[in-house]
């Protein structure tokens, strides 16, 4: 489905399709999200994403993961720490992303004649606007709560403070509403780079495929999977350094009585590079790629599938 075909649907229909796509994405990739975040927050604990997965599931105390203390049964539930706020947030943010992207693109081409012949510029501008709104309204508080929860992996049950709605109440009590928006600049930078890149690559590949002779394997669903996966991979390579800084800033306990390690995005970059060198910029890249590539493939394919079903239903 091209972006022009998608414009025939209402904003609510795009939001419904986007919400469904977001739910599919989270349910399919949550464990790798946890592994990625742990490797970015605690880079010295793990030698690889496989080692991180093993220690998350088996070590009762990640501060002293000796073999004598290994659990006999894996704690698979740890891989889903922080899932409730993430699931709720991703459903909302992907709904906002797709509906606003279609709305902004349509309005830009109607109001600015020059953009009617410059489709890529219209798409990039629309995606930048959609990504900025989702970062400001949804993504930052969602990621803040998810990261705080995942940072408690390996702690005793008694010391875990950010579970479910208790985490929301605790952040609001200790830090006020601003506590939910720690790391906003990093989160905005990440979304301002990833969302435009994904839409440009996805629709660009779809347009090119339309010019290639049709083959037996090319169904609309498989095309969307392929284009979505490539779009996710390209965006991940571009903004992984930003994501590392975002995770570190949001993992901080920034209550009124605790001195934060990082005062902001620039301070986090400076201190991280000074302590760990340029390699710090690529921490968590492998699990992030393993999560985002299939995640975006699922998201775009599910979104387009629901949109096609809605179009068929409306014309039948």
C-alpha positions as CSV (number, residue, x, y, z in Angstrom):
1,X,0.0,0.0,0.0
2,X,1.4,3.4,-1.0
3,X,1.1,6.5,1.2
4,X,-1.3,7.9,-1.4
5,X,-3.6,4.8,-1.1
6,X,-3.4,5.1,2.7
7,X,-4.6,8.7,2.6
8,X,-8.1,7.4,1.7
9,X,-8.5,6.2,5.3
10,X,-9.5,8.4,8.2
11,X,-7.2,9.4,11.0
12,X,-9.0,7.1,13.4
13,X,-8.5,4.1,11.1
14,X,-4.8,4.9,10.8
15,X,-4.6,5.1,14.6
16,X,-6.3,1.7,15.1
17,X,-4.0,0.1,12.5
18,X,-1.0,1.7,14.2
19,X,-2.0,0.6,17.7
20,X,-2.5,-3.0,16.5
21,X,1.0,-2.9,14.8
22,X,2.6,-1.5,18.0
23,X,1.1,-4.3,20.2
24,X,2.4,-7.0,17.7
25,X,5.9,-5.3,17.8
26,X,6.2,-5.3,21.6
27,X,4.9,-8.8,22.1
28,X,7.3,-10.2,19.6
29,X,10.5,-8.3,20.7
30,X,10.3,-7.5,24.4
31,X,13.1,-9.9,25.7
32,X,15.6,-8.3,23.3
33,X,14.6,-4.8,24.5
34,X,15.5,-5.8,28.1
35,X,18.8,-7.3,27.0
36,X,19.6,-4.2,25.0
37,X,18.8,-1.8,27.9
38,X,20.9,-3.9,30.4
39,X,23.9,-3.9,28.1
40,X,23.7,-0.1,27.7
41,X,23.3,0.7,31.4
42,X,25.8,-1.9,32.7
43,X,28.3,-2.5,29.9
44,X,30.9,-4.1,32.2
45,X,28.7,-6.8,33.4
46,X,28.3,-8.6,30.1
47,X,30.6,-9.9,27.4
48,X,27.9,-10.3,24.8
49,X,24.1,-10.3,24.3
50,X,24.1,-14.0,24.9
51,X,26.0,-13.6,28.2
52,X,23.6,-10.8,29.2
53,X,20.6,-13.0,28.5
54,X,22.0,-15.9,30.6
55,X,22.9,-13.7,33.5
56,X,19.5,-11.9,33.5
57,X,17.7,-15.2,33.6
58,X,19.9,-17.1,36.0
59,X,21.8,-14.8,38.3
60,X,19.9,-14.0,41.5
61,X,22.2,-11.0,42.1
62,X,23.7,-9.3,39.1
63,X,26.1,-7.4,41.4
64,X,27.8,-10.7,42.2
65,X,26.9,-13.3,39.5
66,X,29.2,-16.1,40.6
67,X,28.5,-19.6,39.4
68,X,27.7,-20.8,42.9
69,X,24.8,-18.5,43.0
70,X,23.2,-19.5,39.7
71,X,19.5,-20.3,39.8
72,X,18.5,-23.8,38.9
73,X,15.5,-22.6,37.0
74,X,15.6,-19.6,34.6
75,X,13.7,-16.4,35.5
76,X,12.3,-15.8,32.1
77,X,9.9,-13.2,33.6
78,X,12.9,-10.9,34.0
79,X,13.1,-10.5,30.3
80,X,9.6,-8.9,30.5
81,X,10.4,-6.4,33.2
82,X,9.0,-3.0,32.2
83,X,6.6,-4.5,29.7
84,X,3.3,-2.9,30.9
85,X,4.4,0.7,30.4
86,X,6.2,-0.2,27.2
87,X,3.2,-2.1,25.7
88,X,0.8,0.8,26.7
89,X,3.2,3.4,25.4
90,X,4.1,1.6,22.1
91,X,0.5,1.0,21.2
92,X,-0.2,4.7,21.7
93,X,3.0,6.0,20.1
94,X,2.7,3.9,16.9
95,X,-1.0,4.9,16.7
96,X,0.1,8.5,16.9
97,X,3.0,8.0,14.6
98,X,1.1,6.5,11.6
99,X,-2.0,8.7,12.0
100,X,0.0,11.9,12.3
101,X,2.4,11.0,9.5
102,X,-0.5,10.5,7.1
103,X,-2.2,13.7,8.3
104,X,0.9,15.8,8.1
105,X,1.9,14.5,4.7
106,X,-1.5,15.1,3.3
107,X,-1.7,18.7,4.7
108,X,1.8,19.6,3.6
109,X,1.1,18.5,0.0
110,X,-2.2,20.4,0.0
111,X,-0.8,23.6,1.5
112,X,2.6,23.8,-0.2
113,X,2.5,23.2,-4.0
114,X,6.3,22.8,-4.1
115,X,6.0,19.6,-2.0
116,X,3.6,17.9,-4.4
117,X,6.5,17.1,-6.7
118,X,8.9,16.5,-3.9
119,X,7.4,13.5,-2.2
120,X,10.5,12.6,-0.2
121,X,10.8,16.0,1.4
122,X,7.1,15.9,2.3
123,X,7.5,12.4,3.8
124,X,10.6,13.5,5.8
125,X,8.9,16.6,7.2
126,X,5.8,14.7,8.1
127,X,7.7,12.0,9.8
128,X,9.8,14.5,11.7
129,X,6.6,16.1,13.0
130,X,5.1,12.8,13.9
131,X,8.2,11.6,15.7
132,X,8.5,14.8,17.6
133,X,5.0,14.6,18.9
134,X,5.3,11.0,20.0
135,X,8.6,11.7,21.8
136,X,7.1,14.7,23.7
137,X,3.8,13.2,24.6
138,X,4.3,9.4,24.9
139,X,7.8,8.0,24.3
140,X,9.8,9.9,27.0
141,X,7.7,8.9,30.0
142,X,7.1,5.4,28.7
143,X,10.9,4.8,28.2
144,X,11.6,6.4,31.6
145,X,9.4,4.0,33.5
146,X,10.5,1.0,31.4
147,X,14.2,1.8,32.0
148,X,13.8,2.3,35.7
149,X,12.0,-1.0,36.0
150,X,14.6,-2.9,33.9
151,X,17.4,-1.4,36.0
152,X,16.1,-3.4,38.9
153,X,16.8,-6.7,37.4
154,X,18.7,-8.8,39.9
155,X,17.6,-6.8,42.9
156,X,15.8,-8.5,45.7
157,X,12.0,-8.4,45.6
158,X,11.9,-6.1,48.7
159,X,14.2,-3.5,47.1
160,X,12.3,-3.3,43.8
161,X,10.5,0.1,43.7
162,X,9.3,0.7,40.2
163,X,6.9,-2.1,39.5
164,X,3.7,-1.3,37.7
165,X,1.7,1.7,38.8
166,X,3.8,1.9,42.0
167,X,6.6,3.1,39.8
168,X,4.5,5.9,38.4
169,X,3.4,7.0,41.8
170,X,7.0,6.9,43.2
171,X,8.4,9.0,40.3
172,X,5.7,11.6,40.7
173,X,6.1,11.6,44.5
174,X,9.9,11.9,44.5
175,X,10.5,13.9,41.4
176,X,7.3,15.5,40.3
177,X,5.9,15.3,36.7
178,X,9.3,16.4,35.4
179,X,10.7,13.0,36.6
180,X,8.7,11.3,33.9
181,X,10.5,13.4,31.3
182,X,14.1,12.8,32.2
183,X,16.1,12.2,29.0
184,X,13.6,14.1,26.8
185,X,16.3,15.7,24.7
186,X,17.9,12.4,24.0
187,X,14.6,10.7,23.4
188,X,13.5,13.5,21.0
189,X,16.8,13.3,19.1
190,X,16.4,9.5,18.7
191,X,12.8,9.8,17.4
192,X,13.7,12.8,15.2
193,X,16.3,10.6,13.4
194,X,14.7,7.2,13.5
195,X,11.1,8.0,12.4
196,X,12.0,10.1,9.3
197,X,14.6,7.5,8.2
198,X,12.1,4.6,8.6
199,X,9.4,6.2,6.6
200,X,11.8,7.4,3.9
201,X,13.4,4.0,3.5
202,X,10.1,2.1,3.8
203,X,8.2,4.0,1.2
204,X,11.2,4.5,-1.0
205,X,11.8,0.8,-1.2
206,X,8.1,0.2,-1.8
207,X,8.1,2.7,-4.7
208,X,11.1,1.0,-6.2
209,X,9.6,-2.4,-5.9
210,X,6.5,-1.2,-7.8
211,X,8.8,-0.6,-10.8
212,X,10.2,-4.1,-10.7
213,X,8.5,-7.0,-12.5
214,X,6.2,-8.9,-10.3
215,X,7.4,-12.3,-9.1
216,X,5.7,-15.2,-7.3
217,X,7.2,-14.5,-3.8
218,X,6.1,-10.8,-3.8
219,X,2.9,-10.5,-1.8
220,X,2.0,-7.2,-0.2
221,X,2.7,-8.6,3.3
222,X,6.2,-10.0,2.4
223,X,7.1,-6.7,0.7
224,X,6.1,-4.8,3.9
225,X,8.1,-7.2,6.0
226,X,11.2,-6.7,3.9
227,X,10.9,-3.0,3.6
228,X,10.1,-2.5,7.3
229,X,13.0,-4.6,8.4
230,X,15.5,-2.7,6.2
231,X,14.1,0.6,7.4
232,X,14.5,-0.5,11.0
233,X,18.1,-1.6,10.5
234,X,19.2,1.6,8.8
235,X,17.6,3.8,11.5
236,X,19.3,1.7,14.3
237,X,22.7,2.1,12.8
238,X,22.3,5.8,12.5
239,X,21.0,6.6,16.0
240,X,22.4,3.9,18.4
241,X,24.8,6.4,20.1
242,X,21.8,8.6,21.0
243,X,19.9,5.6,22.3
244,X,22.9,4.6,24.6
245,X,22.9,8.1,26.2
246,X,19.1,8.1,26.5
247,X,19.2,4.8,28.4
248,X,21.9,6.0,30.8
249,X,20.1,9.3,31.6
250,X,16.8,7.6,32.2
251,X,18.2,4.8,34.4
252,X,19.3,7.4,37.0
253,X,17.6,7.8,40.3
254,X,17.0,11.5,40.1
255,X,15.0,12.0,43.3
256,X,15.4,15.3,45.2
257,X,17.8,13.7,47.7
258,X,20.1,11.9,45.2
259,X,22.8,13.6,43.1
260,X,22.4,12.5,39.5
261,X,25.5,11.2,37.7
262,X,24.6,13.0,34.4
263,X,23.2,16.6,34.3
264,X,22.0,16.3,30.7
265,X,22.6,14.8,27.3
266,X,25.8,16.6,26.6
267,X,27.2,15.8,30.0
268,X,26.3,12.1,29.5
269,X,28.1,12.0,26.2
270,X,31.2,13.7,27.6
271,X,31.5,11.5,30.7
272,X,30.7,8.3,28.8
273,X,33.3,9.0,26.1
274,X,36.0,10.0,28.7
275,X,35.4,6.8,30.8
276,X,34.9,4.2,28.1
277,X,36.0,5.6,24.7
278,X,34.1,5.7,21.5
279,X,33.1,2.0,21.9
280,X,30.5,3.1,24.3
281,X,28.5,4.6,21.4
282,X,27.8,1.1,20.1
283,X,26.8,-0.7,23.3
284,X,23.7,-2.8,22.9
285,X,23.8,-2.5,19.1
286,X,23.5,-6.2,18.4
287,X,20.4,-6.9,20.6
288,X,18.9,-3.6,19.5
289,X,19.3,-4.6,15.8
290,X,17.9,-8.1,16.6
291,X,14.9,-6.3,18.2
292,X,14.2,-3.4,15.9
293,X,14.7,-5.1,12.5
294,X,12.0,-7.8,13.1
295,X,10.1,-5.3,15.2
296,X,9.8,-2.7,12.4
297,X,9.1,-5.5,9.9
298,X,6.2,-6.7,12.1
299,X,5.0,-3.1,12.7
300,X,4.9,-1.9,9.1
301,X,3.5,-5.2,7.8
302,X,0.8,-5.4,10.5
303,X,-0.1,-1.7,9.9
304,X,-0.4,-2.1,6.1
305,X,-2.3,-5.4,6.5
306,X,-5.0,-3.8,8.8
307,X,-5.2,-0.8,6.4
308,X,-5.8,-3.1,3.4
309,X,-8.5,-4.9,5.4
310,X,-10.2,-1.6,6.2
311,X,-10.1,-0.5,2.6
312,X,-11.5,-3.8,1.4
313,X,-14.3,-3.6,4.0
314,X,-15.2,0.0,3.1
315,X,-15.4,-0.8,-0.7
316,X,-17.4,-4.1,-0.3
